[in-house]
Amino acid sequence: MMNNQSAIGVFDSGVGGLTVVRALIERLPYENIVYFGDTARVPYGVKSRNTIEQFTEQMVQFLMEQNVKALVIACNTIAAVAGERVRRLAGPLPVFDVISAGADAAIRHSQNGPIGVIATTTTVNSNAYARAIAIRQPNYRVISQACPLLVPLVEEGWLDHEVTRLTLREYLPPLLAERIDTLVLGCTHYPLLKPLIREEIPDIPLVDSALTTAEAVAYELEKRHLLNPTTQTPDYRFFVSDIPLRFRAIGERFLNRPIDQLEMVSLG
């Protein structure tokens, strides 16, 4: 049965959601966490809505079988395409997602817009951030920029590399030309590039959806009296649908800590 000591369930189409896990560990150091990354079937961005919803349902079912006390959608594509499906499946469990948390934080940071968003092509084409911000603040403009080269650069570990710097210098000027006053990092890989992005645009606040999601989780769990009351060393378990050769190396870079409990589970 689920109780206060039950884990927070976090899921993603691959490895990027580990930046959300890292933020949760830093914000809620005594919470147990179960992570599922669908590494066998990534990327989700090129798949149909029906397929994404089907894969998402399998991950949610797996995590609910672990008796989690909350679900965190640590994937922009899943949040954009299947967020409502997850909430229906979760029933009374609180559900959090990176887009909602990012939109809330962007509005708090922005004076009157426009708000800039950098994300993958799929997330930009979904208009998910623009819709989420419009629901909260209809008068704010949102300027989105697809940055398809950044994910492979991050996974290559080129976080402070001249190629990555030059790539950002191609992607950022259209946003700066619109005089954005806030920039949302709309992909869970991008928080690792914050130092580099800050070098390029030091005067514009950055919204890190991993951090904002962790804050939203902390606030809601406290409100619902679901925080773990113990101060014992927490348990972090990581499940994936495939263990690619470089997964552990990339994952530990994202987490900034070793991955000790890693297990492969086939879904579907």
Secondary structure by P-SEA (a helix, b strand, c coil): cccccbbbbbbcccccaaaaaaaaaaacccbbbbbbbcccccccccccaaaaaaaaaaaaaaaaaaccccccccccccccccaaaaaaaacccccccaaaaaaaaaaaacccccbbbbbcaaaaaaaaaaaaaaaacccbbbbbbbbcaaaaaaaacccccaaaaaaaaaccaaaaaacccbbbccccccccaaaaaaaacccbbbbcaaaaaaaaaaaaaaaaccccccccbbbbbbbbcccccaaaaaaaaaacccccbbbbbbcc
